[in-house]
Amino acid sequence: MNTPQKGKFRHIVFRDGDTWYAVALEFNIVESSNDPKLAYFNLLQAVGGYVMSLKKLKGARFNPLNQKADPEYEKLWSVLNSPKPIKSPYEINMFGFAQV
């Protein structure tokens, strides 16, 4: 379980058309750019700001650091982690876990 002090989140960086998207699945944050590294950098900046703002909300009942991921991204994550190769409709730059 993620807390403002520690945790991790799944991320995917993929291209759809001419745009690169970086997604933090557990936070439902999406950043876009014309460069995959910039999209990922912007995602890390957004996640950092998100976690910092939640640190200020001490005692909040709703836990936004452990959200249910959008079904489209959850399906893409499953495809990427499948032991059988499955063709994705997107060009994938990177995916994995990052620390909060």
C-alpha positions in Angstrom: 0.0 0.0 0.0 1.3 3.4 -1.0 1.7 6.1 1.6 3.0 9.7 1.3 6.2 8.5 2.9 6.9 5.4 0.8 5.5 3.2 -1.9 5.7 2.4 -5.6 3.6 2.8 -8.7 3.4 1.2 -12.1 4.2 3.3 -15.1 3.9 2.9 -18.9 5.3 5.2 -21.6 3.7 4.5 -25.0 3.1 6.3 -28.3 -0.3 6.7 -29.9 -0.1 8.5 -33.2 2.5 11.2 -32.9 2.2 11.7 -29.2 4.0 9.9 -26.4 2.0 9.3 -23.1 3.4 8.5 -19.7 0.9 7.0 -17.2 1.1 6.4 -13.5 -1.5 3.7 -13.1 -2.1 3.8 -9.3 -2.5 7.6 -9.4 -4.4 8.0 -12.7 -2.0 10.6 -13.8 -1.2 10.9 -17.6 1.4 13.3 -19.1 2.0 13.7 -22.8 4.8 15.0 -25.0 6.4 14.6 -28.5 9.4 12.9 -26.7 9.1 9.8 -24.5 11.7 10.8 -22.1 10.1 14.2 -21.6 6.7 12.6 -21.1 8.2 10.3 -18.4 10.1 13.3 -16.8 6.8 15.3 -16.7 5.1 12.2 -15.2 7.7 12.0 -12.4 7.3 15.7 -11.7 3.5 15.4 -11.6 3.7 12.4 -9.2 6.1 14.2 -7.0 3.8 17.2 -6.7 0.8 14.9 -6.2 2.5 13.1 -3.3 3.7 16.4 -1.8 0.2 17.8 -1.8 -1.2 14.7 -0.1 1.4 15.0 2.7 -0.3 18.3 3.5 -3.7 16.6 3.9 -2.9 14.7 7.1 -5.7 12.3 8.1 -7.5 12.3 4.8 -10.0 9.4 4.7 -9.8 8.9 0.9 -6.6 7.3 -0.2 -5.7 8.7 -3.6 -2.3 7.0 -3.7 -3.9 3.6 -4.3 -6.5 4.2 -6.9 -8.0 1.6 -9.3 -6.3 2.1 -12.7 -8.2 3.0 -15.8 -9.3 -0.3 -17.5 -7.5 0.6 -20.7 -4.2 1.1 -19.0 -4.7 -2.0 -16.8 -5.3 -4.1 -19.9 -2.1 -2.6 -21.5 -0.2 -3.5 -18.4 -1.5 -7.1 -18.5 -0.4 -7.4 -22.2 3.1 -6.1 -21.4 3.5 -8.5 -18.5 2.1 -11.5 -20.3 4.4 -14.5 -20.7 3.1 -15.0 -24.2 4.0 -12.3 -26.8 0.9 -10.3 -27.7 1.0 -7.5 -30.3 0.2 -4.2 -28.6 -1.6 -1.5 -30.7 0.9 1.0 -29.2 4.7 1.5 -29.5 6.0 1.0 -26.0 9.1 3.0 -24.9 9.3 1.6 -21.3 7.2 0.2 -18.4 7.9 -0.9 -14.9 7.8 0.2 -11.3 9.0 3.5 -9.8 9.4 4.5 -6.2 7.2 7.2 -4.5 
